[in-house]
Amino acid sequence: MFDISKLDDLKKKKENWDMKTRSFMEKHPERMKDFKTPSGTPVKRVYTPVDIEDLEYDKSIGFPGEYPYTRGIYPTMYRGRLWTMRQYAGFGSAEETNRRYKYLLEQGQTGLSVAFDLPTQIGYDSDAPLSVGEVGKVGVAIDSLRDMEVLFGDIPLDKVSTSMTINSTAMILLAMYIAVAEKQGIDRKVLRGTIQNDILKEYIARGTYIYPPKASMRLTTDILEYTATNLPMWKPISISGYHMREAGATAAQELAFTIADGIEYVKHAVSRKLDVNILGKQISFFFAAHNDVFEEIAKFRAARRLWAKIMKNEFNASNPDAWKLRFHTQTGGSTLTAQQPNNNIIRVAYQALAAVLGGTQSLHTNSRDEALSLPTEESVMIALRTQQILAYETGVANTADPLAGSYYVESLTDEMEKQAKKYIDKVKEMGGMLNAIEEGYVQREIHESAYKYQKEWESGKRVIVGVNKYTMGEEKQKLGIMRVDPDVERKQIEKLKKLKKERDNGSIKKDLDEIKRAAETDENLMPFVLKAVHDYATVGEISNALREVFGEYREVIEL
């Protein structure tokens, strides 16, 4: 990439510069002994062409829209189309959440992102004993197709892209979304959006699993198989590093374990004889954006390069579109502080900048008050305006990959890829991600990183403004706090009872029996779940039918 003779001369000049700098530092010492990224990569005082002398432009960087996609998956990137602006939302009832969606769309949001309450996520109806106190609290309560019809009432599903953060019950919620579209007279083949459907990370970091891992992987793969032919524009999985990062993973671990999860999903899909060239175009990813701007940018660039190599060389995909890593980004929830919550506006803005400079396809910006409660309407608007100002006023969307060629960014991108590759190779040695999770390897690695981070900020080695430095004592910024109406649970249960009286319960019994029968075979379960959903079977009823066949998973904690 550089003239070797000139590099030798540059190395000598750098040595002279280092000597002068050391004498300068005797009078003006640096503020830390060691500078490192949060992933532990040493950060040099200055970077020069010497730090990237082994990089070959065509093989390592290339042009936007061309292999290995380090610079982005589209030739013109945001010059042609901006990223999709999503604001993750869902609380209380379907009626309340529908009003929030309409408000966000009126404010210029370009895609919906659905948050479901905990009972919906783990397959319980609102009237289940284990749902008490949780209905509508961390997301919208969805018991049946009737709730889903209200949730998307007067929202044309052929005009919006919808992301649904759902995993264990992903098949049921996807079936409901299809059914709502059909009731609107919309062909399922034009539906755009994604379901998370990433069950592996639930065992690693989040915990909203229901069934044992192998049964869960069967459901995930059923969805991949069904959407390949029935929903060609839909992304049936969003492989998520975000939640691992929230649990304490470093950027390098987030990158590595997310890619390793992706490898596991593709392996299972290929075992079903799915065409990797079709599958590759439908897979999407989901990453976090945290505070170290340059490490985050390098992570995103390295992710594209890694995945392109894997799909091309390991899975022998021949279609370049199947090599492209498409990803959504959410700013870091775990970086938000309850102390001085307005500081979170600034944190989120820098994180969003990193995501855009890193080439994200869609973005959610967290609200300032999320360390305190569900976000208020005002806070959500500020978060959305953050994206809009970034898009239209800063100039960062005017050229593709503007930091390409930066000695630091290119060196850090290369380092992120190397660190991730070591983890991925270790997982392969263990027989794949499913085995690595069952043996607890991934969980232990993340726990150790989380503990190290905790010790760093407790000791003051890592500064968190407003928490361990520049605190305000008893003086606090006051924000309006959003509270979910405690009456939501009662009303939701009443609606559920009414539904169960009005529907054809004989048809429901037949539907559930068919689901159980199919679950004991190798048949794809999606058509059976879709039939049950159309007849207004509930999330809990369908989940319980599968529980009877698959059982439930209980994590074993080694002390």
C-alpha angles and dihedrals in degrees: 000000000000136000105267094214091053091047091056089053090048091052090057091048090050091053090053090048090051091054092051090046093054091057090047090052092056087070097029110033120196117256094242135032094222127025114202139161116244087261089060099254110148112241115217123221091246137357127221137173087277089072092060100031092123094054116107110208097219096044100039107026113010127157127313111271093023133096128308086027094211088142097046140296097259127059095229099026111186094358086077102034132357121233116274109266109219129175112199106230141165133126141148114348132001089249093057093045092048088057090051091050092052090049092051093047089051089053092056104269109155102199138030123236118192125211115195127203121252098259090054091049094053099038106260128129119233091255095055116114091238091055095064110126095006104077111123094349106118097016143348120310112239117179102156147355088277090066091046091053089055093044092059097031112148091001110117105224092201089062102047136055113229129201119195119196098212132125123162092037095033094120092055096047092045089051089052092050091051090048092051090050091050090051087053088053093249123144110238089225091073096050114120128196141064144261117215094229090164103140098166094069089052089067090045105045120347112043105213093126124129110180133042114280098258093050090047091051088053090057092047092050092047087058092049090051095047097047093048090074105017104041107029095169095046124098103222095193137032105195103214129213089160096086093046088054090049088052091057107276118148120240090259092050091046090053095045100045093043092054090045089053088051091053090052093051093048091049091054092046093049089051086062089055092251114162107253090209091061095038092050091059093051100047117097134181136218123210138176125238114214134178105280095086099193096045090051092050090048090049093055093046092047091048092059093047094047095048093046090054092047095049093044101040106026102034096029095228107176099191112085090214087065090057094059120104108216115191147181120212132207122190114246114282092187091057092062117101132210087212113082093354094190087070085070090070089064094043091052092048092055092045091050089050090054091050093051094044085049092055105250120181096213135009141202117195115205120232124246095244101050093106086061107036145320107315121268121233091255092052092048090052091053089051092050092046087054089064094044094051089047090052101043108025112033102057094228091120095054098086134030117256096346094188095057110126093030104138090219097045094046092046091047092047089054091048093050090052091050094049092047092047091057091056092044092051090050090052090050090052088055091055099263139309096297091059092042090054094046089052091050095238097130093044092052093050092052093044090054092051091048091051092049092050091049092053092048096057094039089055093045093243088119112047120220109184112234093013109061098001134034091017122172101219111217093345109101137182108246122220132176109256121220115225126191111234106256088217091068092086094053093047092047092053090049091053090049093052090049091051093051091053095048102045128079101266092184090063090046092056091051091048093051092047089052091051091053092047092049091046089062090056134052093258119129106258097206098088091049093050091047090054092050092048092052088055089052099253108165132243090248095048094051092043091050091050088056091044088060090059104031102030123214130288121238116190115229111221115208112212 
